[in-house]
Amino acid sequence: MFATVARNKGIPEHIFNFVMGHQADPLKYDKPPWTDQGEANVTNELQKLRPFLNLITHRGEVEIGQSHFEQIVETIAISKGMDSEYVKGKLTLYAAELPAIRAELAKTKAEGVIAEVLECI
């Protein structure tokens, strides 16, 4: 499916073969994917496929400035059919119970607020 979608969307064959692990250059002279510019080209071309390969939402555009945490929240919310703000709140509360995060929160006033919220749940 990947190769078909990639070819139909105009992704160069050498790029999607590289991504699938196929050996495009048996003598290994061609090394563009291993350079900064080559990596950028591969990433740029693959971004075109995201909306077509995301089977859950058929969306794929990564919002600029969206953190990894926000992406995880969105993925969980979509896959579970839940409100993203609810999921974000729950994950934040669970994270606050982790010892390393609790130690960091102890340095701020946020610990007391989170403790009050946890008591209500």
C-alpha positions as CSV (number, residue, x, y, z in Angstrom):
1,M,0.0,0.0,0.0
2,F,2.8,2.4,0.9
3,A,4.5,2.2,-2.5
4,T,1.3,2.5,-4.4
5,V,0.2,5.6,-2.4
6,A,3.7,7.1,-2.7
7,R,3.9,6.6,-6.5
8,N,0.3,8.0,-7.0
9,K,1.2,11.1,-5.0
10,G,4.4,11.7,-7.1
11,I,7.0,10.8,-4.5
12,P,10.2,9.9,-6.3
13,E,10.8,6.2,-6.5
14,H,14.2,6.3,-4.9
15,I,12.8,8.0,-1.8
16,F,10.0,5.6,-1.1
17,N,12.2,2.6,-1.9
18,F,14.8,4.0,0.6
19,V,12.1,4.4,3.2
20,M,10.9,0.8,2.7
21,G,14.5,-0.4,3.2
22,H,15.0,-1.5,-0.4
23,Q,18.6,-1.2,-1.6
24,A,18.5,1.4,-4.4
25,D,22.2,1.5,-5.0
26,P,23.9,-1.9,-4.6
27,L,27.4,-0.3,-4.7
28,K,26.4,2.2,-2.0
29,Y,27.8,5.2,-3.9
30,D,24.6,7.2,-3.7
31,K,24.3,8.7,-0.2
32,P,21.9,11.6,-0.4
33,P,19.6,10.4,2.5
34,W,22.6,10.5,4.8
35,T,23.3,14.1,4.3
36,D,21.4,17.0,5.9
37,Q,19.9,18.2,2.6
38,G,19.0,14.6,1.6
39,E,17.3,13.9,5.0
40,A,15.4,17.2,4.6
41,N,14.3,16.1,1.1
42,V,13.1,12.7,2.3
43,T,11.2,14.3,5.2
44,N,9.6,16.9,2.9
45,E,8.5,14.3,0.4
46,L,7.1,12.0,3.1
47,Q,5.1,14.8,4.6
48,K,3.0,14.7,1.5
49,L,1.8,11.2,2.4
50,R,0.7,11.8,6.0
51,P,-2.9,12.6,5.2
52,F,-3.3,9.6,3.0
53,L,-1.6,7.0,5.3
54,N,-3.2,8.1,8.6
55,L,-6.0,5.5,8.7
56,I,-7.6,6.8,11.9
57,T,-8.3,10.4,11.0
58,H,-7.2,10.9,7.4
59,R,-5.4,14.0,8.6
60,G,-1.8,14.3,8.8
61,E,-0.7,17.9,8.8
62,V,1.5,18.5,11.8
63,E,0.6,21.9,13.3
64,I,3.6,24.1,13.5
65,G,4.5,24.7,17.2
66,Q,2.5,21.6,18.3
67,S,4.5,19.8,21.0
68,H,5.1,16.0,21.1
69,F,2.8,15.9,24.2
70,E,0.0,17.7,22.2
71,Q,0.4,15.2,19.4
72,I,0.1,12.3,21.8
73,V,-3.0,13.9,23.4
74,E,-4.6,14.3,20.0
75,T,-3.8,10.7,18.9
76,I,-5.2,9.2,22.1
77,A,-8.3,11.4,22.0
78,I,-9.1,10.5,18.4
79,S,-8.4,6.8,18.9
80,K,-10.6,6.6,22.0
81,G,-13.3,9.0,20.8
82,M,-12.7,11.3,23.7
83,D,-12.4,15.1,24.1
84,S,-8.8,16.2,23.7
85,E,-9.0,18.6,26.7
86,Y,-10.2,15.8,28.9
87,V,-7.4,13.5,27.8
88,K,-4.9,16.3,28.3
89,G,-6.1,17.0,31.8
90,K,-6.0,13.3,32.8
91,L,-2.5,12.8,31.4
92,T,-1.3,15.9,33.2
93,L,-2.7,14.6,36.5
94,Y,-1.2,11.2,36.0
95,A,2.2,12.7,35.1
96,A,2.0,14.8,38.3
97,E,2.0,11.6,40.3
98,L,5.4,10.5,38.9
99,P,8.2,11.0,41.4
100,A,10.5,12.9,39.1
101,I,7.7,15.3,38.1
102,R,6.4,15.7,41.6
103,A,10.0,16.7,42.7
104,E,10.0,19.4,40.1
105,L,6.5,20.6,41.0
106,A,7.6,20.8,44.7
107,K,9.8,23.7,43.6
108,T,6.7,25.7,42.3
109,K,3.3,26.6,43.6
110,A,1.7,24.3,41.1
111,E,2.0,21.3,43.5
112,G,-0.7,22.5,45.8
113,V,-3.1,23.2,43.0
114,I,-2.6,19.8,41.5
115,A,-3.0,18.1,44.9
116,E,-6.3,19.8,45.3
117,V,-7.5,18.7,41.9
118,L,-6.4,15.1,42.6
119,E,-8.4,15.0,45.7
120,C,-11.5,15.9,43.7
121,I,-11.1,13.0,41.3
